[in-house]
Amino acid sequence: MFYLTTAIDYTNGSPHIGHAYEKVLADVITRYRRLRGDEAFFLTGVDQHGQKVQQTAEKEGVSPETFVRRTTRKFIDLWEKLGVQYDGWAETTDQRHKDCVQAILSMLKDQGHLYKSAHSGHYSVRQEQFLSDRDRDASGNFGPEWGEVVVIEEENWYFKLSEHTTWLTGYLEATPDAVLPAFRKAELLNALERNSGTDLCISRPKERLHWGIELPFDPDYVTYVWFDALINYVSFAGYLATPDAGLPDFSRLWTTDERPVHILGKDILVPAHGIYWLCMLHAMGFSNEDMPRLLVHGWWNIRGEKMSKSIGNSVDPNELADTFGVAALRYYLVRDIVTGKDSDFDVERLVMLYNTELANELGNLCNRALNMSQRFTGGVLQRGGAFTEDDLALQTSLTLATAAYRNAMDEFDVAKGLEALGRHVVHCNGYTERMKPWELNKNPEKKDRLASVLYHLTESVAHATVLLSPVLPHAAIQLAAQLNLPSLVHLKLSDLRWGLLPNGHHIGIPMPVFPKIVLDAVTENPKS
């Protein structure tokens, strides 16, 4: 079983392009793993507790319950629009999650991993955490990333994080795929070295924060939002759940044969996922072999600057989907960013990539193959005579492209996988120009050769349909219907071999699947 999760989205705002990228990436990876023949389970959801939610709800004059319910709906609606299909949905106000969090807290307290202590220090209201001198910049100030910083003196519960950091350093150094891509691990190890002696405050007094999960052993406190939110990865996977809870079998999802993958942004690798979460799992008794892999993605920037609503350069994925179409947005999000690195969001590149690689290259191949087959052979495919060197070269191109696609997708590099598919599409269009089926059709003695050329082109469309299906599932269904072979979208990678289209097969009526985007007809710069 392949178990994939994304970082759950904080319900203190609206979904932005980073949320959309993360969910589409996870959806594509999950669909690909099923195409590979694996069982897969994709969990995502929303993080609904915390001080910022409580404060925003108070400002709007509504209860936190009402506020998070309303905000959660925005996320669900966007995932439905973008075709993101998840198997499990996490909401941290779910009673089953609360029960799991409280059970873990009780277990850790009983085992001596938690203690209560008074503390006076600087507190970041934005990040909802206490700061130390290590968080100051070179001038000795707390940078703007921390937002408002206040001095708080209070008694709280602490997790003995410092007792697990030596283990964590050794685990990371000994496990090549603990953090992907590999260069992100160096950042985590550097952060560990700087913060190795620090424990984690895991509670907030109810007099300051009531919107959270109550500590089962101290009702005057609720748990820190990260100690709540991170647990969703196990709570909604069935950890400590009763058989009648309606949750998955944890032992099937969380296996050492295929360690889970958590997808998250680089901004929450340190300290939340890379330090807090792994140390929490270690304290809970998870072995090195049980640790999840952390797949860390970069940011979408605008002209090198991180998107932010506060400076007015954020982009609304809802409006992008409405303006350019879901297919164009899904394709762009996973085609123009290398997993792990940052990328500059550019509407013109969205249009260029869609028009060039889908409308012009793949769309041209599909339209030519299907239209000419309808016009020249009545929509009936015949394999023709012996294969020429050009035919064999096209088949080799497809074999190499499929292998490169699989290698890239196995490494979660969707952009590279699409590049591999694109290379074969370009080869096919070059083959068409060289073979000139429109000229062959003029010569009755070339009918067998014409049939063979059209078969090679249409067979390549069938393979492209299968390989494209994780990224553009709706387009794949449309192409399969035009090929009159709807079963294509149910094939596995192991089914891909030359001859998907049987001899004498009748194709359907071709229709453009990738209509070209004309900027004059759309809003060039979607509103923030």
KEZA-916411 format. One record per residue (C-alpha): x negated, y negated, z negated; residue in one letter; residue number from 1. Coordinates in nm, 2 decimals. Each point is the difference from the previous one (the first is absolute). Layout:
BEGIN
u; v; w; drenlo; tigu
X; Y; Z; A; NUM
...
% end
This chain:
BEGIN
u; v; w; drenlo; tigu
0.00; 0.00; 0.00; M; 1
-0.13; -0.35; 0.09; F; 2
0.12; -0.25; -0.26; Y; 3
-0.04; -0.36; 0.11; L; 4
0.10; -0.31; -0.21; T; 5
-0.03; -0.37; 0.05; T; 6
-0.04; -0.26; -0.28; A; 7
0.35; -0.09; -0.10; I; 8
0.10; -0.36; 0.07; D; 9
0.05; -0.25; -0.27; Y; 10
0.35; -0.13; 0.00; T; 11
-0.09; -0.36; -0.08; N; 12
0.02; -0.12; 0.36; G; 13
0.09; 0.09; 0.36; S; 14
-0.18; 0.26; 0.21; P; 15
-0.29; -0.15; 0.21; H; 16
-0.21; 0.13; 0.29; I; 17
-0.24; 0.18; -0.24; G; 18
0.29; 0.20; -0.14; H; 19
0.12; 0.08; 0.35; A; 20
-0.34; 0.12; 0.11; Y; 21
-0.05; 0.22; -0.29; E; 22
0.34; 0.17; 0.04; K; 23
-0.03; 0.04; 0.38; V; 24
-0.35; 0.15; -0.05; L; 25
0.13; 0.25; -0.25; A; 26
0.29; 0.09; 0.22; D; 27
-0.23; 0.05; 0.30; V; 28
-0.24; 0.22; -0.21; I; 29
0.29; 0.21; -0.13; T; 30
0.15; 0.05; 0.34; R; 31
-0.34; 0.09; 0.14; Y; 32
-0.05; 0.26; -0.28; R; 33
0.33; 0.16; 0.09; R; 34
-0.11; 0.00; 0.37; L; 35
-0.31; 0.18; -0.12; R; 36
0.22; 0.27; -0.15; G; 37
-0.03; -0.10; -0.36; D; 38
0.27; -0.03; -0.26; E; 39
0.00; -0.37; -0.11; A; 40
0.16; -0.21; -0.27; F; 41
-0.01; -0.38; 0.01; F; 42
0.09; -0.20; -0.31; L; 43
0.04; -0.37; -0.02; T; 44
0.21; -0.24; -0.21; G; 45
0.00; -0.31; -0.21; V; 46
-0.16; -0.12; -0.33; D; 47
0.28; -0.18; -0.19; Q; 48
-0.13; -0.08; -0.34; H; 49
-0.24; -0.27; -0.14; G; 50
-0.02; -0.36; -0.12; Q; 51
0.02; -0.16; 0.34; K; 52
0.33; 0.17; 0.08; V; 53
0.14; -0.10; -0.34; Q; 54
-0.11; -0.36; 0.05; Q; 55
0.13; -0.03; 0.36; T; 56
0.34; 0.15; -0.10; A; 57
0.03; -0.25; -0.29; E; 58
-0.07; -0.29; 0.24; K; 59
0.27; 0.13; 0.24; E; 60
0.24; 0.04; -0.29; G; 61
0.06; 0.37; 0.06; V; 62
-0.09; 0.32; -0.19; S; 63
-0.32; 0.18; 0.09; P; 64
0.22; 0.30; 0.10; E; 65
0.19; -0.22; 0.25; T; 66
-0.32; -0.16; 0.13; F; 67
-0.18; 0.32; 0.07; V; 68
0.30; 0.17; 0.15; R; 69
0.04; -0.29; 0.25; R; 70
-0.37; -0.01; 0.08; T; 71
-0.03; 0.38; 0.04; T; 72
0.27; -0.02; 0.27; R; 73
-0.22; -0.22; 0.21; K; 74
-0.28; 0.26; 0.00; F; 75
0.24; 0.29; 0.08; I; 76
0.16; -0.19; 0.28; D; 77
-0.34; -0.08; 0.16; L; 78
-0.12; 0.36; -0.01; W; 79
0.33; 0.11; 0.16; E; 80
-0.05; -0.26; 0.28; K; 81
-0.36; 0.10; 0.06; L; 82
0.08; 0.38; 0.01; G; 83
-0.20; 0.08; -0.31; V; 84
0.13; 0.34; -0.12; Q; 85
-0.10; 0.09; -0.35; Y; 86
0.08; 0.32; -0.19; D; 87
0.00; -0.14; -0.35; G; 88
0.10; -0.35; -0.13; W; 89
-0.15; -0.13; -0.32; A; 90
0.17; -0.27; -0.21; E; 91
-0.17; -0.05; -0.34; T; 92
0.34; -0.08; -0.17; T; 93
0.10; 0.36; 0.08; D; 94
0.06; 0.19; -0.33; Q; 95
-0.19; 0.30; 0.12; R; 96
-0.31; -0.23; 0.05; H; 97
0.05; -0.16; -0.34; K; 98
0.02; 0.35; -0.16; D; 99
-0.33; 0.10; 0.17; C; 100
-0.18; -0.32; -0.10; V; 101
0.11; 0.04; -0.37; Q; 102
-0.10; 0.37; 0.00; A; 103
-0.35; -0.09; 0.13; I; 104
-0.03; -0.28; -0.25; L; 105
0.09; 0.23; -0.29; S; 106
-0.24; 0.27; 0.13; M; 107
-0.29; -0.25; 0.02; L; 108
0.07; -0.14; -0.34; K; 109
0.02; 0.35; -0.16; D; 110
-0.33; 0.09; 0.17; Q; 111
-0.18; -0.31; -0.14; G; 112
-0.03; -0.20; 0.33; H; 113
0.20; -0.30; -0.13; L; 114
-0.05; -0.23; -0.29; Y; 115
0.15; -0.33; -0.14; K; 116
-0.21; -0.31; -0.05; S; 117
0.02; -0.38; -0.03; A; 118
-0.16; -0.20; 0.28; H; 119
-0.04; -0.37; 0.09; S; 120
-0.09; -0.08; 0.35; G; 121
0.08; -0.16; 0.34; H; 122
0.30; 0.14; 0.18; Y; 123
0.08; -0.03; 0.37; S; 124
0.38; -0.06; 0.04; V; 125
-0.02; 0.08; 0.37; R; 126
-0.19; 0.33; -0.04; Q; 127
0.17; 0.08; -0.33; E; 128
-0.33; 0.11; -0.16; Q; 129
-0.26; -0.12; -0.25; F; 130
-0.32; -0.13; 0.14; L; 131
-0.36; 0.01; -0.12; S; 132
-0.31; -0.20; 0.07; D; 133
-0.07; 0.24; 0.28; R; 134
0.30; -0.15; 0.19; D; 135
-0.15; -0.35; 0.00; R; 136
-0.16; -0.14; 0.31; D; 137
-0.36; -0.13; 0.03; A; 138
0.11; -0.33; -0.16; S; 139
0.15; 0.17; -0.30; G; 140
0.36; -0.06; 0.10; N; 141
0.28; 0.24; 0.08; F; 142
0.06; -0.03; 0.37; G; 143
0.32; -0.08; 0.18; P; 144
0.07; 0.37; 0.06; E; 145
0.11; 0.03; -0.37; W; 146
0.25; -0.28; 0.02; G; 147
0.11; -0.15; -0.33; E; 148
-0.23; 0.12; -0.28; V; 149
0.11; -0.05; -0.37; V; 150
-0.15; 0.10; -0.33; V; 151
0.20; 0.27; -0.19; I; 152
-0.06; 0.15; -0.34; E; 153
0.20; 0.31; -0.07; E; 154
0.00; 0.37; -0.10; E; 155
0.03; 0.26; 0.27; N; 156
-0.06; 0.36; 0.09; W; 157
-0.31; 0.09; 0.19; Y; 158
-0.10; 0.29; 0.23; F; 159
-0.36; 0.12; -0.06; K; 160
-0.10; -0.07; 0.35; L; 161
-0.37; -0.03; -0.10; S; 162
-0.01; 0.37; -0.09; E; 163
0.07; 0.10; 0.36; H; 164
-0.21; -0.23; 0.21; T; 165
-0.31; 0.21; -0.02; T; 166
0.20; 0.30; 0.13; W; 167
0.15; -0.22; 0.27; L; 168
-0.34; -0.12; 0.12; T; 169
-0.12; 0.36; 0.03; G; 170
0.32; 0.11; 0.17; Y; 171
-0.03; -0.28; 0.26; L; 172
-0.36; 0.07; 0.07; E; 173
0.06; 0.37; 0.04; A; 174
0.31; -0.02; 0.21; T; 175
-0.05; -0.12; 0.36; P; 176
0.37; -0.05; 0.08; D; 177
0.11; -0.15; -0.34; A; 178
0.04; -0.34; 0.17; V; 179
0.06; -0.05; 0.37; L; 180
-0.16; -0.16; 0.19; P; 181
-0.33; 0.07; -0.17; A; 182
-0.12; -0.36; -0.02; F; 183
0.28; -0.08; -0.24; R; 184
-0.14; 0.24; -0.26; K; 185
-0.31; -0.22; -0.04; A; 186
0.22; -0.29; -0.11; E; 187
0.17; 0.22; -0.25; L; 188
-0.33; 0.13; -0.15; L; 189
-0.13; -0.36; -0.03; N; 190
0.32; -0.09; -0.19; A; 191
-0.04; 0.30; -0.23; L; 192
-0.35; -0.11; -0.08; E; 193
0.12; -0.34; -0.10; R; 194
0.30; 0.12; -0.21; N; 195
-0.12; 0.33; -0.15; S; 196
0.05; -0.10; -0.36; G; 197
0.35; -0.15; 0.02; T; 198
0.32; 0.16; -0.13; D; 199
0.34; -0.07; 0.16; L; 200
0.29; -0.18; -0.18; C; 201
0.30; 0.21; 0.09; I; 202
0.28; -0.18; -0.19; S; 203
0.18; -0.33; -0.02; R; 204
0.20; -0.11; -0.31; P; 205
0.37; -0.02; 0.07; K; 206
0.02; -0.35; -0.14; E; 207
-0.20; -0.10; 0.31; R; 208
0.12; 0.26; 0.25; L; 209
0.31; 0.21; -0.03; H; 210
0.02; 0.11; 0.37; W; 211
-0.20; 0.32; -0.01; G; 212
0.00; 0.36; -0.13; I; 213
0.00; 0.02; -0.38; E; 214
-0.29; 0.18; -0.18; L; 215
0.16; 0.31; -0.14; P; 216
-0.21; -0.02; -0.32; F; 217
0.03; -0.38; -0.05; D; 218
0.33; -0.16; 0.10; P; 219
-0.13; -0.36; -0.04; D; 220
-0.20; 0.04; 0.32; Y; 221
0.04; 0.08; 0.37; V; 222
-0.27; 0.15; 0.21; T; 223
-0.23; -0.20; 0.23; Y; 224
0.14; -0.01; 0.35; V; 225
-0.30; 0.18; 0.16; W; 226
0.02; 0.28; -0.26; F; 227
0.36; 0.03; 0.11; D; 228
-0.02; -0.05; 0.38; A; 229
-0.30; 0.23; 0.07; L; 230
0.18; 0.30; -0.16; I; 231
0.26; 0.00; 0.28; N; 232
-0.25; 0.21; 0.20; Y; 233
0.06; 0.29; -0.24; V; 234
0.34; -0.08; -0.15; S; 235
0.18; 0.01; 0.34; F; 236
-0.20; 0.30; 0.10; A; 237
0.16; 0.20; -0.28; G; 238
-0.27; -0.03; -0.27; Y; 239
0.14; 0.11; -0.34; L; 240
0.35; 0.01; 0.15; A; 241
0.27; 0.25; -0.08; T; 242
0.12; 0.23; 0.29; P; 243
0.34; -0.18; 0.01; D; 244
-0.16; -0.35; 0.04; A; 245
0.04; 0.00; 0.38; G; 246
-0.38; -0.06; 0.05; L; 247
-0.25; 0.21; 0.20; P; 248
-0.19; 0.29; -0.14; D; 249
-0.32; -0.17; -0.12; F; 250
-0.21; 0.31; 0.04; S; 251
0.08; 0.00; 0.38; R; 252
-0.07; -0.36; 0.06; L; 253
-0.31; -0.06; -0.21; W; 254
-0.23; 0.27; 0.11; T; 255
-0.38; 0.04; 0.01; T; 256
0.03; 0.16; 0.35; D; 257
0.09; -0.34; 0.14; E; 258
-0.05; -0.28; -0.26; R; 259
0.26; -0.28; 0.01; P; 260
-0.08; -0.32; 0.19; V; 261
0.10; -0.34; -0.15; H; 262
0.00; -0.28; 0.25; I; 263
-0.06; -0.34; -0.16; L; 264
-0.14; -0.35; 0.08; G; 265
-0.35; -0.09; -0.08; K; 266
0.12; -0.26; -0.25; D; 267
0.14; 0.27; -0.23; I; 268
-0.29; 0.25; 0.02; L; 269
-0.19; -0.18; -0.28; V; 270
0.10; 0.04; -0.27; P; 271
0.35; 0.15; 0.02; A; 272
-0.03; 0.30; 0.23; H; 273
-0.37; 0.07; 0.00; G; 274
-0.06; -0.04; -0.37; I; 275
0.33; 0.00; -0.21; Y; 276
0.18; 0.27; 0.20; W; 277
-0.28; 0.25; 0.04; L; 278
-0.10; -0.04; -0.37; C; 279
0.37; 0.04; -0.10; M; 280
0.02; 0.33; 0.20; L; 281
-0.33; 0.12; -0.16; H; 282
0.14; -0.07; -0.35; A; 283
0.32; 0.18; 0.10; M; 284
-0.21; 0.31; 0.07; G; 285
-0.03; -0.01; 0.38; F; 286
-0.32; 0.15; 0.13; S; 287
-0.24; -0.14; 0.26; N; 288
0.16; 0.23; 0.25; E; 289
0.34; -0.14; -0.08; D; 290
-0.09; -0.37; 0.06; M; 291
0.17; -0.17; 0.28; P; 292
-0.18; -0.15; 0.30; R; 293
0.03; -0.38; 0.02; L; 294
0.05; -0.13; 0.36; L; 295
-0.07; -0.37; -0.03; V; 296
0.11; -0.24; 0.27; H; 297
-0.11; -0.36; 0.06; G; 298
0.21; -0.32; 0.04; W; 299
0.17; -0.17; 0.28; W; 300
-0.15; -0.34; 0.02; N; 301
0.08; -0.32; 0.20; I; 302
-0.31; -0.14; 0.16; R; 303
-0.21; 0.18; -0.26; G; 304
0.20; -0.13; -0.30; E; 305
0.22; 0.24; -0.20; K; 306
0.37; -0.05; 0.06; M; 307
0.18; -0.17; -0.29; S; 308
0.35; -0.15; -0.03; K; 309
-0.15; -0.27; -0.23; S; 310
-0.21; -0.14; 0.28; I; 311
0.27; 0.06; 0.27; G; 312
-0.18; 0.25; 0.23; N; 313
0.19; 0.32; -0.07; S; 314
0.20; 0.18; 0.27; V; 315
0.34; 0.16; -0.05; D; 316
0.00; 0.36; 0.14; P; 317
0.38; -0.02; 0.03; N; 318
-0.02; -0.29; 0.24; E; 319
-0.28; 0.16; 0.19; L; 320
0.21; 0.32; 0.05; A; 321
0.30; -0.21; 0.11; D; 322
-0.21; -0.21; 0.24; T; 323
-0.23; 0.26; 0.16; F; 324
0.17; 0.33; -0.07; G; 325
-0.08; 0.28; -0.25; V; 326
-0.22; 0.19; 0.25; A; 327
-0.22; -0.30; 0.07; A; 328
-0.04; -0.07; -0.37; L; 329
-0.07; 0.36; -0.11; R; 330
-0.25; 0.04; 0.28; Y; 331
-0.18; -0.32; -0.08; Y; 332
-0.02; 0.07; -0.37; L; 333
-0.19; 0.32; 0.04; V; 334
-0.18; -0.08; 0.32; R; 335
-0.17; -0.33; -0.08; D; 336
-0.15; 0.08; -0.34; I; 337
-0.26; 0.25; -0.10; V; 338
0.11; 0.18; -0.31; T; 339
-0.20; -0.14; -0.29; G; 340
-0.10; -0.33; 0.17; K; 341
0.17; -0.34; 0.03; D; 342
0.15; -0.13; 0.32; S; 343
0.13; -0.33; 0.12; D; 344
0.37; 0.00; 0.07; F; 345
0.06; -0.15; 0.35; D; 346
0.34; -0.01; 0.17; V; 347
-0.17; -0.04; 0.34; E; 348
-0.20; 0.32; -0.06; R; 349
0.32; 0.18; -0.11; L; 350
0.15; -0.09; 0.34; V; 351
-0.32; 0.07; 0.19; M; 352
-0.05; 0.35; -0.15; L; 353
0.37; 0.09; 0.06; Y; 354
0.01; -0.14; 0.35; N; 355
-0.34; 0.14; 0.10; T; 356
-0.01; 0.35; -0.16; E; 357
0.37; 0.08; -0.01; L; 358
0.19; -0.20; 0.26; A; 359
-0.28; 0.00; 0.26; N; 360
-0.20; 0.31; -0.06; E; 361
0.23; 0.26; -0.15; L; 362
0.31; -0.16; 0.13; G; 363
-0.15; 0.00; 0.35; N; 364
-0.10; 0.36; -0.02; L; 365
0.35; 0.11; -0.12; C; 366
0.18; -0.21; 0.26; N; 367
-0.21; 0.11; 0.29; R; 368
0.00; 0.37; -0.10; A; 369
0.37; 0.02; -0.06; L; 370
0.12; -0.24; 0.27; N; 371
-0.21; 0.16; 0.27; M; 372
0.10; 0.35; -0.11; S; 373
0.37; -0.11; 0.04; Q; 374
-0.06; -0.17; 0.33; R; 375
-0.23; 0.25; 0.17; F; 376
0.09; 0.34; -0.15; T; 377
0.36; -0.05; -0.12; G; 378
-0.12; 0.01; -0.36; G; 379
-0.12; 0.36; 0.03; V; 380
-0.35; 0.07; -0.11; L; 381
-0.22; 0.25; 0.18; Q; 382
-0.36; 0.07; -0.09; R; 383
-0.11; 0.02; 0.36; G; 384
-0.30; 0.18; 0.13; G; 385
-0.36; 0.04; -0.13; A; 386
-0.13; -0.27; -0.23; F; 387
-0.25; -0.24; 0.15; T; 388
-0.30; -0.15; -0.19; E; 389
0.21; -0.31; -0.07; D; 390
0.27; 0.22; -0.15; D; 391
-0.25; 0.19; -0.22; L; 392
-0.16; -0.33; -0.10; A; 393
0.34; -0.13; -0.11; L; 394
0.07; 0.32; -0.20; Q; 395
-0.35; -0.04; -0.16; T; 396
0.08; -0.36; -0.09; S; 397
0.31; 0.11; -0.17; L; 398
-0.18; 0.27; -0.20; T; 399
-0.27; -0.24; -0.11; L; 400
0.25; -0.27; -0.09; A; 401
0.21; 0.23; -0.21; T; 402
-0.30; 0.13; -0.19; A; 403
-0.12; -0.36; -0.06; A; 404
0.35; -0.10; -0.11; Y; 405
0.02; 0.29; -0.24; R; 406
-0.35; -0.07; -0.15; N; 407
0.09; -0.37; -0.05; A; 408
0.34; 0.06; -0.15; M; 409
-0.14; 0.27; -0.24; D; 410
-0.22; -0.28; -0.13; E; 411
0.30; -0.24; -0.04; F; 412
-0.14; -0.22; 0.28; D; 413
0.32; -0.06; 0.20; V; 414
-0.15; -0.28; 0.21; A; 415
-0.28; 0.23; 0.13; K; 416
0.26; 0.27; 0.07; G; 417
0.20; -0.24; 0.21; L; 418
-0.31; -0.10; 0.18; E; 419
-0.06; 0.37; 0.10; A; 420
0.35; 0.03; 0.13; L; 421
-0.04; -0.32; 0.19; G; 422
-0.31; 0.12; 0.17; R; 423
0.19; 0.29; 0.16; H; 424
0.28; -0.23; 0.10; V; 425
-0.25; -0.22; 0.19; V; 426
-0.15; 0.31; 0.16; H; 427
0.35; 0.10; 0.12; C; 428
0.06; -0.34; 0.15; N; 429
-0.33; 0.02; 0.18; G; 430
0.08; 0.35; 0.12; Y; 431
0.33; -0.14; 0.14; T; 432
-0.18; -0.27; 0.19; E; 433
-0.25; 0.25; 0.15; R; 434
0.26; 0.26; 0.09; M; 435
0.26; -0.25; 0.14; K; 436
0.31; 0.22; -0.02; P; 437
0.20; -0.26; 0.20; W; 438
-0.24; 0.07; 0.29; E; 439
0.02; 0.38; -0.05; L; 440
0.38; -0.02; 0.02; N; 441
-0.02; -0.13; 0.35; K; 442
-0.17; 0.32; 0.12; N; 443
0.22; 0.32; 0.00; P; 444
-0.31; 0.21; 0.00; E; 445
-0.10; -0.15; -0.34; K; 446
0.31; 0.10; -0.19; K; 447
-0.19; 0.25; -0.22; D; 448
-0.27; -0.25; -0.07; R; 449
0.26; -0.26; -0.08; L; 450
0.18; 0.24; -0.24; A; 451
-0.33; 0.08; -0.18; S; 452
-0.09; -0.37; -0.04; V; 453
0.34; -0.09; -0.14; L; 454
0.00; 0.31; -0.23; Y; 455
-0.34; -0.11; -0.14; H; 456
0.13; -0.35; -0.07; L; 457
0.33; 0.12; -0.16; T; 458
-0.17; 0.27; -0.20; E; 459
-0.23; -0.28; -0.14; S; 460
0.31; -0.20; -0.09; V; 461
0.13; 0.30; -0.20; A; 462
-0.33; 0.03; -0.19; H; 463
-0.01; -0.38; -0.07; A; 464
0.36; 0.02; -0.13; T; 465
-0.11; 0.25; -0.26; V; 466
-0.31; -0.18; -0.10; L; 467
0.18; -0.34; -0.02; L; 468
0.28; 0.14; -0.21; S; 469
-0.15; -0.07; -0.35; P; 470
-0.04; -0.37; 0.09; V; 471
0.31; -0.06; 0.21; L; 472
0.25; 0.27; -0.08; P; 473
0.29; -0.17; 0.17; H; 474
-0.19; -0.06; 0.32; A; 475
-0.11; 0.37; 0.00; A; 476
0.36; 0.11; -0.02; I; 477
0.09; -0.22; 0.29; Q; 478
-0.29; 0.13; 0.21; L; 479
0.09; 0.36; -0.09; A; 480
0.36; -0.06; 0.11; A; 481
-0.12; -0.14; 0.34; Q; 482
-0.22; 0.30; 0.05; L; 483
0.31; 0.21; -0.08; N; 484
-0.20; 0.18; -0.26; L; 485
0.13; -0.12; -0.35; P; 486
-0.19; 0.28; -0.17; S; 487
-0.33; -0.19; 0.07; L; 488
0.05; -0.20; -0.32; V; 489
0.01; 0.32; -0.20; H; 490
-0.32; 0.14; 0.13; L; 491
-0.32; 0.04; -0.21; K; 492
-0.35; -0.08; 0.10; L; 493
-0.07; 0.37; 0.03; S; 494
0.27; 0.02; 0.27; D; 495
-0.18; -0.24; 0.23; L; 496
-0.14; 0.17; 0.30; R; 497
0.02; -0.06; 0.37; W; 498
0.34; 0.10; 0.13; G; 499
0.25; -0.15; -0.25; L; 500
0.22; -0.07; 0.30; L; 501
0.11; 0.33; 0.16; P; 502
-0.02; 0.04; 0.38; N; 503
0.32; -0.11; 0.16; G; 504
0.09; -0.22; -0.30; H; 505
0.26; -0.28; 0.07; H; 506
-0.09; -0.33; -0.16; I; 507
0.26; -0.26; -0.10; G; 508
0.07; -0.35; 0.12; I; 509
-0.29; -0.23; -0.08; P; 510
0.06; -0.33; -0.19; M; 511
-0.26; -0.25; -0.12; P; 512
-0.10; 0.09; -0.36; V; 513
-0.25; -0.28; -0.05; F; 514
0.15; -0.32; 0.16; P; 515
-0.26; -0.27; 0.02; K; 516
0.01; -0.28; -0.26; I; 517
0.02; -0.34; 0.16; V; 518
-0.11; -0.27; -0.24; L; 519
0.22; -0.26; 0.16; D; 520
0.30; 0.20; -0.09; A; 521
-0.09; 0.04; -0.37; V; 522
-0.11; -0.22; -0.29; T; 523
-0.38; -0.02; 0.04; E; 524
-0.06; -0.07; -0.37; N; 525
0.24; 0.18; -0.23; P; 526
0.09; -0.20; -0.31; K; 527
-0.18; 0.08; -0.33; S; 528
% end
